[in-house]
Amino acid sequence: MSELKQQFEDAVNFVQSGNGDFKPDNNLKLEFYALFKQATEGDVKGKKPGLTDFVGRAKYGAWEKLKGMSADKAMETYISKLAQYR
């Protein structure tokens, strides 16, 4: 496994574990979600959720903004964004 992928997995595990004093707000959670999806799945897929699915639309929109970003860049951004808050 590459060093970048290992650092990314460590960062994801930290964010998802909810350990420590790190309590991201909803906007930051959305950014992490979009970066994770871009890093692991690539560009957004599927239909945009309906108007009444506020959470689904927010997630889709955040991921859609990252269209064209490489997986490596998404991983690097995720790691550096977490480093700002640690």
C-alpha positions as a Markdown table, in Angstrom:
| # | Residue | x | y | z |
|---|---|---|---|---|
| 1 | Met | 0.0 | 0.0 | 0.0 |
| 2 | Ser | 1.3 | 3.4 | -0.9 |
| 3 | Glu | 2.2 | 5.9 | 1.9 |
| 4 | Leu | -0.5 | 8.3 | 0.7 |
| 5 | Lys | -3.2 | 5.6 | 0.8 |
| 6 | Gln | -2.1 | 4.6 | 4.3 |
| 7 | Gln | -2.2 | 8.2 | 5.5 |
| 8 | Phe | -5.6 | 8.6 | 3.9 |
| 9 | Glu | -6.9 | 5.5 | 5.6 |
| 10 | Asp | -5.5 | 6.7 | 9.0 |
| 11 | Ala | -7.2 | 10.1 | 8.5 |
| 12 | Val | -10.5 | 8.5 | 7.6 |
| 13 | Asn | -10.4 | 6.2 | 10.6 |
| 14 | Phe | -9.7 | 9.2 | 12.8 |
| 15 | Val | -12.6 | 11.2 | 11.4 |
| 16 | Gln | -15.1 | 8.3 | 11.5 |
| 17 | Ser | -14.1 | 7.1 | 15.0 |
| 18 | Gly | -15.1 | 10.4 | 16.7 |
| 19 | Asn | -12.3 | 10.1 | 19.2 |
| 20 | Gly | -10.8 | 13.0 | 21.0 |
| 21 | Asp | -11.8 | 16.6 | 20.9 |
| 22 | Phe | -12.3 | 16.6 | 17.2 |
| 23 | Lys | -16.0 | 17.6 | 16.7 |
| 24 | Pro | -16.5 | 18.7 | 13.1 |
| 25 | Asp | -19.6 | 20.8 | 12.2 |
| 26 | Asn | -22.0 | 19.7 | 9.5 |
| 27 | Asn | -20.2 | 21.7 | 6.8 |
| 28 | Leu | -16.8 | 20.1 | 7.6 |
| 29 | Lys | -18.5 | 16.6 | 7.7 |
| 30 | Leu | -19.9 | 17.3 | 4.2 |
| 31 | Glu | -16.4 | 18.3 | 2.9 |
| 32 | Phe | -14.9 | 15.1 | 4.3 |
| 33 | Tyr | -17.7 | 13.1 | 2.8 |
| 34 | Ala | -17.3 | 14.6 | -0.6 |
| 35 | Leu | -13.5 | 14.2 | -0.5 |
| 36 | Phe | -13.8 | 10.6 | 0.6 |
| 37 | Lys | -16.3 | 9.7 | -2.2 |
| 38 | Gln | -14.1 | 11.4 | -4.8 |
| 39 | Ala | -11.0 | 9.6 | -3.5 |
| 40 | Thr | -12.7 | 6.2 | -3.4 |
| 41 | Glu | -15.2 | 6.3 | -6.2 |
| 42 | Gly | -14.2 | 9.1 | -8.6 |
| 43 | Asp | -16.7 | 11.5 | -10.1 |
| 44 | Val | -20.3 | 11.7 | -8.8 |
| 45 | Lys | -22.6 | 9.1 | -10.2 |
| 46 | Gly | -26.4 | 8.6 | -10.3 |
| 47 | Lys | -29.3 | 11.0 | -10.3 |
| 48 | Lys | -29.4 | 14.0 | -8.1 |
| 49 | Pro | -31.8 | 13.3 | -5.1 |
| 50 | Gly | -35.2 | 15.0 | -5.1 |
| 51 | Leu | -36.0 | 18.4 | -3.6 |
| 52 | Thr | -37.3 | 16.9 | -0.4 |
| 53 | Asp | -34.1 | 14.9 | 0.3 |
| 54 | Phe | -32.1 | 17.7 | 1.8 |
| 55 | Val | -29.3 | 15.6 | 3.1 |
| 56 | Gly | -29.0 | 13.6 | -0.1 |
| 57 | Arg | -28.9 | 16.7 | -2.2 |
| 58 | Ala | -26.3 | 18.4 | 0.0 |
| 59 | Lys | -24.1 | 15.3 | -0.2 |
| 60 | Tyr | -24.6 | 15.0 | -3.9 |
| 61 | Gly | -23.9 | 18.7 | -4.5 |
| 62 | Ala | -20.7 | 18.6 | -2.4 |
| 63 | Trp | -19.4 | 15.6 | -4.3 |
| 64 | Glu | -20.4 | 17.1 | -7.6 |
| 65 | Lys | -18.2 | 20.2 | -7.0 |
| 66 | Leu | -15.2 | 17.9 | -6.9 |
| 67 | Lys | -15.8 | 16.5 | -10.4 |
| 68 | Gly | -12.5 | 16.0 | -12.3 |
| 69 | Met | -10.4 | 15.9 | -9.1 |
| 70 | Ser | -8.0 | 13.0 | -9.1 |
| 71 | Ala | -8.2 | 10.4 | -6.3 |
| 72 | Asp | -4.7 | 11.3 | -5.1 |
| 73 | Lys | -5.6 | 15.0 | -4.9 |
| 74 | Ala | -8.8 | 14.2 | -3.0 |
| 75 | Met | -6.8 | 12.0 | -0.6 |
| 76 | Glu | -4.2 | 14.8 | -0.1 |
| 77 | Thr | -6.9 | 17.4 | 0.4 |
| 78 | Tyr | -8.6 | 15.2 | 3.0 |
| 79 | Ile | -5.4 | 14.7 | 4.9 |
| 80 | Ser | -4.4 | 18.3 | 4.9 |
| 81 | Lys | -7.9 | 19.5 | 5.8 |
| 82 | Leu | -7.9 | 17.2 | 8.9 |
| 83 | Ala | -4.4 | 18.4 | 9.8 |
| 84 | Gln | -5.8 | 22.0 | 10.1 |
| 85 | Tyr | -8.2 | 20.9 | 12.8 |
| 86 | Arg | -6.0 | 18.5 | 14.8 |
